[in-house]
Amino acid sequence: MKQETQIMEKINKIEQEVMEIKAHMADVDSIMTEEDYEALLAYREEKAAGKLTSRVDIVKELGS
């Protein structure tokens, strides 16, 4: 019985540690890669230059 109690205590401790690790992990989807950053800069340049076409205009153009 004592060994089972010790095992359960260890499992509970590990579970708490895993929960703490999860709480402090960065969301992978929120990390911007260099490629993402370059694409964002290119988008900003095109937007500032007025080179972008809105979705509404594309739908009108395609007649959908």
PASEBA-1860 file (N, C-alpha, C; in nm, 3 decimals):
! residues 64
1> MKQETQIM> 0.081/-0.120/0.000/0.000/0.000/0.000/0.086/0.127/0.000 ~ 0.194/0.126/0.078/0.280/0.243/0.088/0.341/0.275/-0.048 ~ 0.381/0.172/-0.121/0.442/0.193/-0.252/0.341/0.256/-0.349 ~ 0.216/0.213/-0.343/0.112/0.270/-0.428/0.091/0.417/-0.396 ~ 0.094/0.451/-0.269/0.077/0.589/-0.226/0.192/0.675/-0.279 ~ 0.313/0.623/-0.269/0.429/0.696/-0.318/0.420/0.716/-0.470 ~ 0.376/0.614/-0.539/0.362/0.625/-0.685/0.259/0.731/-0.719 ~ 0.146/0.730/-0.649/0.041/0.830/-0.676/0.091/0.971/-0.644
9> EKINKIEQ> 0.169/0.986/-0.539/0.223/1.117/-0.505/0.317/1.166/-0.615 ~ 0.400/1.076/-0.666/0.491/1.113/-0.775/0.413/1.150/-0.902 ~ 0.310/1.073/-0.932/0.228/1.102/-1.050/0.162/1.238/-1.036 ~ 0.109/1.267/-0.918/0.045/1.397/-0.894/0.145/1.512/-0.908 ~ 0.267/1.491/-0.858/0.371/1.594/-0.869/0.407/1.617/-1.016 ~ 0.423/1.510/-1.089/0.455/1.522/-1.233/0.342/1.593/-1.306 ~ 0.220/1.560/-1.274/0.105/1.624/-1.338/0.105/1.774/-1.310 ~ 0.134/1.814/-1.187/0.139/1.956/-1.153/0.251/2.027/-1.229
17> EVMEIKAH> 0.365/1.961/-1.241/0.477/2.020/-1.314/0.444/2.036/-1.462 ~ 0.378/1.937/-1.520/0.338/1.945/-1.661/0.240/2.060/-1.680 ~ 0.145/2.075/-1.591/0.048/2.184/-1.601/0.117/2.320/-1.592 ~ 0.218/2.330/-1.505/0.293/2.455/-1.492/0.373/2.485/-1.619 ~ 0.433/2.383/-1.675/0.508/2.399/-1.800/0.415/2.445/-1.911 ~ 0.299/2.382/-1.923/0.202/2.420/-2.027/0.157/2.564/-2.010 ~ 0.141/2.608/-1.887/0.094/2.745/-1.860/0.197/2.849/-1.906 ~ 0.324/2.811/-1.912/0.429/2.905/-1.947/0.486/2.885/-2.087
25> MADVDSIM> 0.426/2.795/-2.164/0.474/2.771/-2.300/0.424/2.879/-2.395 ~ 0.506/2.912/-2.492/0.465/3.007/-2.596/0.377/2.935/-2.697 ~ 0.279/3.006/-2.747/0.192/2.951/-2.851/0.271/2.949/-2.982 ~ 0.290/2.833/-3.038/0.371/2.819/-3.159/0.316/2.904/-3.273 ~ 0.185/2.918/-3.281/0.126/2.996/-3.389/0.148/3.146/-3.372 ~ 0.190/3.188/-3.255/0.211/3.331/-3.235/0.355/3.373/-3.264 ~ 0.441/3.277/-3.294/0.581/3.307/-3.323/0.596/3.334/-3.473 ~ 0.652/3.449/-3.505/0.667/3.489/-3.644/0.805/3.448/-3.695
33> TEEDYEAL> 0.806/3.374/-3.804/0.933/3.335/-3.864/0.988/3.451/-3.945 ~ 1.112/3.439/-3.988/1.173/3.544/-4.071/1.094/3.558/-4.201 ~ 1.051/3.445/-4.256/0.972/3.446/-4.379/0.839/3.519/-4.357 ~ 0.774/3.493/-4.243/0.649/3.562/-4.210/0.671/3.713/-4.201 ~ 0.781/3.751/-4.135/0.811/3.892/-4.116/0.836/3.962/-4.249 ~ 0.910/3.897/-4.338/0.936/3.954/-4.470/0.806/3.968/-4.550 ~ 0.718/3.870/-4.539/0.589/3.878/-4.609/0.506/3.993/-4.553 ~ 0.510/4.013/-4.422/0.437/4.124/-4.360/0.491/4.258/-4.409
41> LAYREEKA> 0.623/4.270/-4.416/0.682/4.395/-4.466/0.642/4.422/-4.611 ~ 0.644/4.316/-4.693/0.605/4.331/-4.834/0.459/4.374/-4.844 ~ 0.373/4.314/-4.762/0.230/4.351/-4.761/0.214/4.499/-4.725 ~ 0.286/4.543/-4.621/0.274/4.683/-4.579/0.319/4.779/-4.688 ~ 0.426/4.741/-4.760/0.473/4.826/-4.869/0.369/4.832/-4.981 ~ 0.313/4.718/-5.017/0.212/4.715/-5.124/0.087/4.792/-5.083 ~ 0.048/4.780/-4.956/-0.070/4.852/-4.908/-0.045/5.003/-4.913 ~ 0.073/5.046/-4.868/0.105/5.189/-4.869/0.111/5.243/-5.011
49> AGKLTSRV> 0.153/5.160/-5.106/0.164/5.203/-5.246/0.031/5.192/-5.319 ~ -0.072/5.140/-5.253/-0.203/5.127/-5.316/-0.208/5.016/-5.420 ~ -0.125/4.915/-5.407/-0.118/4.807/-5.505/-0.212/4.690/-5.474 ~ -0.279/4.695/-5.360/-0.365/4.582/-5.321/-0.505/4.596/-5.379 ~ -0.567/4.483/-5.404/-0.705/4.479/-5.453/-0.791/4.415/-5.346 ~ -0.901/4.480/-5.313/-0.987/4.425/-5.207/-1.061/4.301/-5.256 ~ -1.103/4.220/-5.162/-1.178/4.099/-5.193/-1.308/4.135/-5.265 ~ -1.372/4.243/-5.223/-1.497/4.287/-5.284/-1.475/4.319/-5.432
57> DIVKELGS> -1.367/4.390/-5.464/-1.336/4.423/-5.603/-1.307/4.297/-5.685 ~ -1.238/4.203/-5.626/-1.208/4.077/-5.699/-1.336/4.001/-5.728 ~ -1.426/3.995/-5.632/-1.554/3.925/-5.652/-1.632/3.993/-5.763 ~ -1.634/4.127/-5.764/-1.704/4.201/-5.870/-1.643/4.170/-6.006 ~ -1.509/4.169/-6.008/-1.436/4.144/-6.132/-1.463/4.005/-6.188 ~ -1.471/3.908/-6.099/-1.494/3.771/-6.142/-1.642/3.740/-6.166 ~ -1.727/3.828/-6.118/-1.871/3.810/-6.139/-1.931/3.702/-6.053 ~ -1.870/3.672/-5.941/-1.921/3.566/-5.851/-2.008/3.623/-5.745
END
